[in-house]
Amino acid sequence: MCSFPEKDLLHCPSKDAIEAHFMSCMKEADALKHKSQVINEMQKKDHKQLWMGLQNDRFDQFWAINRKLMEYPAEENGFRYIPFRIYQTTTERPFIQKLFRPVAADGQVHTLGDLLKEVCPSAVDPEDGEKKNQVMIHGIEPMLETPLQWLSEHLSYPDNFLHISIIPQPTD
């Protein structure tokens, strides 16, 4: 029997530790999107319903609460900042995370390509014009022209972050 791969995976001591980490991520995402206003207006039972819905694979239970975290006033054209993390296998950093608005100061909608050009230019700007990476979210490769706000609303993970993987293009 093999022992737990401590070098490769984080060993969580308990379900409570996993729940605490999940709620911490949810709070961080809401701080970026809404200055923590939505999560702070929720009651403890709402936080518990989010966790229990996720833990028990009950989408309706989870979404009844999470829907509030995905809304924004129409006059704001989107979230304050987009919660995202970019993962690369070619660096030692666990992930890249910076403040990035879904809409530019001039009102122009930011796209996935805009985010990558600013935060991780090597992912999208090959020197020789040859595509070197795949940009993956949920196992799919969205078009770089996709509005970031739309991606955040529709492809965020349950923790409300967009988890973006930059994967070197297979060479075979």
NUBA-882382 format. One record per residue (C-alpha): x, y, z; residue number from 1; residue in one letter. Coordinates in nm, 3 decimals. Layout:
N
+---------+---------+---------+-----+-----+
|    east |   north |      up |   n | res |
+---------+---------+---------+-----+-----+
|       X |       Y |       Z | NUM |   A |
...
+---------+---------+---------+-----+-----+
//
This chain:
172
+---------+---------+---------+-----+-----+
|    east |   north |      up |   n | res |
+---------+---------+---------+-----+-----+
|   0.000 |   0.000 |   0.000 |   1 |   M |
|   0.137 |   0.343 |  -0.099 |   2 |   C |
|   0.154 |   0.630 |   0.144 |   3 |   S |
|  -0.002 |   0.969 |   0.073 |   4 |   F |
|   0.204 |   1.168 |  -0.185 |   5 |   P |
|   0.295 |   1.455 |   0.051 |   6 |   E |
|   0.543 |   1.602 |  -0.200 |   7 |   K |
|   0.280 |   1.633 |  -0.471 |   8 |   D |
|  -0.049 |   1.706 |  -0.295 |   9 |   L |
|  -0.160 |   1.915 |  -0.002 |  10 |   L |
|  -0.285 |   1.687 |   0.273 |  11 |   H |
|  -0.594 |   1.839 |   0.432 |  12 |   C |
|  -0.627 |   1.746 |   0.796 |  13 |   P |
|  -1.009 |   1.751 |   0.800 |  14 |   S |
|  -1.331 |   1.842 |   0.619 |  15 |   K |
|  -1.342 |   2.154 |   0.836 |  16 |   D |
|  -1.007 |   2.268 |   0.692 |  17 |   A |
|  -1.140 |   2.218 |   0.338 |  18 |   I |
|  -1.460 |   2.409 |   0.419 |  19 |   E |
|  -1.260 |   2.694 |   0.576 |  20 |   A |
|  -1.036 |   2.716 |   0.268 |  21 |   H |
|  -1.337 |   2.713 |   0.034 |  22 |   F |
|  -1.513 |   2.989 |   0.231 |  23 |   M |
|  -1.190 |   3.190 |   0.239 |  24 |   S |
|  -1.170 |   3.170 |  -0.142 |  25 |   C |
|  -1.538 |   3.270 |  -0.174 |  26 |   M |
|  -1.477 |   3.572 |   0.051 |  27 |   K |
|  -1.166 |   3.670 |  -0.147 |  28 |   E |
|  -1.357 |   3.648 |  -0.476 |  29 |   A |
|  -1.641 |   3.859 |  -0.336 |  30 |   D |
|  -1.392 |   4.117 |  -0.205 |  31 |   A |
|  -1.261 |   4.150 |  -0.562 |  32 |   L |
|  -1.605 |   4.154 |  -0.727 |  33 |   K |
|  -1.819 |   4.349 |  -0.479 |  34 |   H |
|  -1.592 |   4.485 |  -0.200 |  35 |   K |
|  -1.720 |   4.196 |   0.019 |  36 |   S |
|  -2.069 |   4.346 |   0.031 |  37 |   Q |
|  -2.257 |   4.038 |  -0.088 |  38 |   V |
|  -2.090 |   3.777 |   0.133 |  39 |   I |
|  -2.108 |   4.008 |   0.437 |  40 |   N |
|  -2.483 |   4.051 |   0.390 |  41 |   E |
|  -2.533 |   3.674 |   0.397 |  42 |   M |
|  -2.614 |   3.487 |   0.712 |  43 |   Q |
|  -2.414 |   3.196 |   0.851 |  44 |   K |
|  -2.685 |   2.959 |   0.723 |  45 |   K |
|  -2.629 |   3.091 |   0.368 |  46 |   D |
|  -2.256 |   3.019 |   0.397 |  47 |   H |
|  -2.342 |   2.669 |   0.521 |  48 |   K |
|  -2.587 |   2.616 |   0.234 |  49 |   Q |
|  -2.314 |   2.709 |  -0.019 |  50 |   L |
|  -2.078 |   2.455 |   0.135 |  51 |   W |
|  -2.334 |   2.179 |   0.181 |  52 |   M |
|  -2.463 |   2.223 |  -0.175 |  53 |   G |
|  -2.110 |   2.187 |  -0.308 |  54 |   L |
|  -2.015 |   1.901 |  -0.078 |  55 |   Q |
|  -2.331 |   1.702 |  -0.152 |  56 |   N |
|  -2.332 |   1.774 |  -0.527 |  57 |   D |
|  -2.662 |   1.965 |  -0.501 |  58 |   R |
|  -2.637 |   2.234 |  -0.768 |  59 |   F |
|  -2.979 |   2.386 |  -0.691 |  60 |   D |
|  -2.890 |   2.426 |  -0.322 |  61 |   Q |
|  -2.550 |   2.580 |  -0.408 |  62 |   F |
|  -2.677 |   2.804 |  -0.689 |  63 |   W |
|  -2.966 |   2.947 |  -0.482 |  64 |   A |
|  -2.697 |   3.129 |  -0.279 |  65 |   I |
|  -2.412 |   3.156 |  -0.531 |  66 |   N |
|  -2.641 |   3.339 |  -0.777 |  67 |   R |
|  -2.620 |   3.646 |  -0.551 |  68 |   K |
|  -2.239 |   3.641 |  -0.579 |  69 |   L |
|  -2.263 |   3.644 |  -0.961 |  70 |   M |
|  -2.489 |   3.949 |  -0.989 |  71 |   E |
|  -2.392 |   4.315 |  -1.028 |  72 |   Y |
|  -2.583 |   4.640 |  -1.081 |  73 |   P |
|  -2.656 |   4.705 |  -1.452 |  74 |   A |
|  -2.496 |   5.049 |  -1.437 |  75 |   E |
|  -2.163 |   4.897 |  -1.335 |  76 |   E |
|  -2.117 |   4.684 |  -1.652 |  77 |   N |
|  -1.961 |   4.401 |  -1.452 |  78 |   G |
|  -1.764 |   4.313 |  -1.144 |  79 |   F |
|  -1.517 |   4.553 |  -0.983 |  80 |   R |
|  -1.229 |   4.313 |  -1.050 |  81 |   Y |
|  -1.223 |   3.964 |  -1.204 |  82 |   I |
|  -1.117 |   3.690 |  -0.960 |  83 |   P |
|  -0.872 |   3.475 |  -1.155 |  84 |   F |
|  -0.567 |   3.260 |  -1.111 |  85 |   R |
|  -0.336 |   3.160 |  -1.395 |  86 |   I |
|  -0.142 |   2.836 |  -1.361 |  87 |   Y |
|   0.167 |   2.748 |  -1.567 |  88 |   Q |
|   0.366 |   2.429 |  -1.559 |  89 |   T |
|   0.678 |   2.610 |  -1.678 |  90 |   T |
|   0.728 |   2.833 |  -1.371 |  91 |   T |
|   0.798 |   2.780 |  -1.003 |  92 |   E |
|   0.517 |   3.017 |  -0.900 |  93 |   R |
|   0.206 |   2.829 |  -0.793 |  94 |   P |
|  -0.015 |   3.080 |  -0.980 |  95 |   F |
|  -0.046 |   3.439 |  -1.100 |  96 |   I |
|  -0.315 |   3.661 |  -0.954 |  97 |   Q |
|  -0.345 |   4.040 |  -1.000 |  98 |   K |
|  -0.614 |   4.305 |  -0.999 |  99 |   L |
|  -0.779 |   4.323 |  -1.340 | 100 |   F |
|  -1.099 |   4.503 |  -1.432 | 101 |   R |
|  -1.352 |   4.354 |  -1.678 | 102 |   P |
|  -1.395 |   4.694 |  -1.848 | 103 |   V |
|  -1.121 |   4.943 |  -1.941 | 104 |   A |
|  -1.131 |   5.308 |  -1.829 | 105 |   A |
|  -1.255 |   5.405 |  -2.178 | 106 |   D |
|  -1.550 |   5.163 |  -2.147 | 107 |   G |
|  -1.396 |   4.898 |  -2.374 | 108 |   Q |
|  -1.479 |   4.542 |  -2.262 | 109 |   V |
|  -1.169 |   4.345 |  -2.167 | 110 |   H |
|  -1.125 |   3.998 |  -2.315 | 111 |   T |
|  -0.935 |   3.687 |  -2.212 | 112 |   L |
|  -0.665 |   3.793 |  -2.459 | 113 |   G |
|  -0.636 |   4.136 |  -2.291 | 114 |   D |
|  -0.588 |   3.970 |  -1.952 | 115 |   L |
|  -0.321 |   3.734 |  -2.083 | 116 |   L |
|  -0.135 |   4.007 |  -2.274 | 117 |   K |
|  -0.108 |   4.211 |  -1.955 | 118 |   E |
|  -0.051 |   3.940 |  -1.695 | 119 |   V |
|   0.115 |   3.657 |  -1.888 | 120 |   C |
|   0.225 |   3.785 |  -2.232 | 121 |   P |
|   0.439 |   3.480 |  -2.310 | 122 |   S |
|   0.118 |   3.272 |  -2.318 | 123 |   A |
|  -0.022 |   3.457 |  -2.621 | 124 |   V |
|   0.265 |   3.642 |  -2.792 | 125 |   D |
|   0.490 |   3.389 |  -2.960 | 126 |   P |
|   0.802 |   3.549 |  -3.105 | 127 |   E |
|   0.794 |   3.341 |  -3.423 | 128 |   D |
|   0.416 |   3.352 |  -3.471 | 129 |   G |
|   0.374 |   2.984 |  -3.391 | 130 |   E |
|   0.123 |   2.900 |  -3.120 | 131 |   K |
|   0.315 |   2.757 |  -2.824 | 132 |   K |
|   0.043 |   2.724 |  -2.557 | 133 |   N |
|  -0.314 |   2.621 |  -2.498 | 134 |   Q |
|  -0.521 |   2.840 |  -2.267 | 135 |   V |
|  -0.765 |   2.613 |  -2.086 | 136 |   M |
|  -1.060 |   2.675 |  -1.852 | 137 |   I |
|  -1.264 |   2.372 |  -1.743 | 138 |   H |
|  -1.083 |   2.163 |  -2.003 | 139 |   G |
|  -1.189 |   2.381 |  -2.294 | 140 |   I |
|  -0.993 |   2.640 |  -2.490 | 141 |   E |
|  -1.205 |   2.957 |  -2.502 | 142 |   P |
|  -1.141 |   3.209 |  -2.778 | 143 |   M |
|  -0.910 |   3.491 |  -2.670 | 144 |   L |
|  -1.178 |   3.738 |  -2.787 | 145 |   E |
|  -1.422 |   3.614 |  -2.520 | 146 |   T |
|  -1.523 |   3.894 |  -2.280 | 147 |   P |
|  -1.368 |   3.839 |  -1.938 | 148 |   L |
|  -1.688 |   3.936 |  -1.756 | 149 |   Q |
|  -1.879 |   3.665 |  -1.944 | 150 |   W |
|  -1.612 |   3.407 |  -1.861 | 151 |   L |
|  -1.624 |   3.504 |  -1.494 | 152 |   S |
|  -2.002 |   3.470 |  -1.481 | 153 |   E |
|  -2.023 |   3.144 |  -1.676 | 154 |   H |
|  -1.695 |   2.954 |  -1.631 | 155 |   L |
|  -1.588 |   3.037 |  -1.277 | 156 |   S |
|  -1.528 |   2.740 |  -1.053 | 157 |   Y |
|  -1.744 |   2.696 |  -0.740 | 158 |   P |
|  -1.499 |   2.916 |  -0.544 | 159 |   D |
|  -1.596 |   3.200 |  -0.785 | 160 |   N |
|  -1.247 |   3.221 |  -0.940 | 161 |   F |
|  -1.158 |   3.170 |  -1.304 | 162 |   L |
|  -0.884 |   2.907 |  -1.293 | 163 |   H |
|  -0.689 |   2.943 |  -1.617 | 164 |   I |
|  -0.425 |   2.688 |  -1.716 | 165 |   S |
|  -0.149 |   2.768 |  -1.963 | 166 |   I |
|  -0.040 |   2.438 |  -2.110 | 167 |   I |
|   0.251 |   2.398 |  -2.352 | 168 |   P |
|   0.128 |   2.290 |  -2.695 | 169 |   Q |
|   0.202 |   1.921 |  -2.757 | 170 |   P |
|   0.496 |   1.885 |  -2.996 | 171 |   T |
|   0.409 |   1.546 |  -3.147 | 172 |   D |
+---------+---------+---------+-----+-----+
//
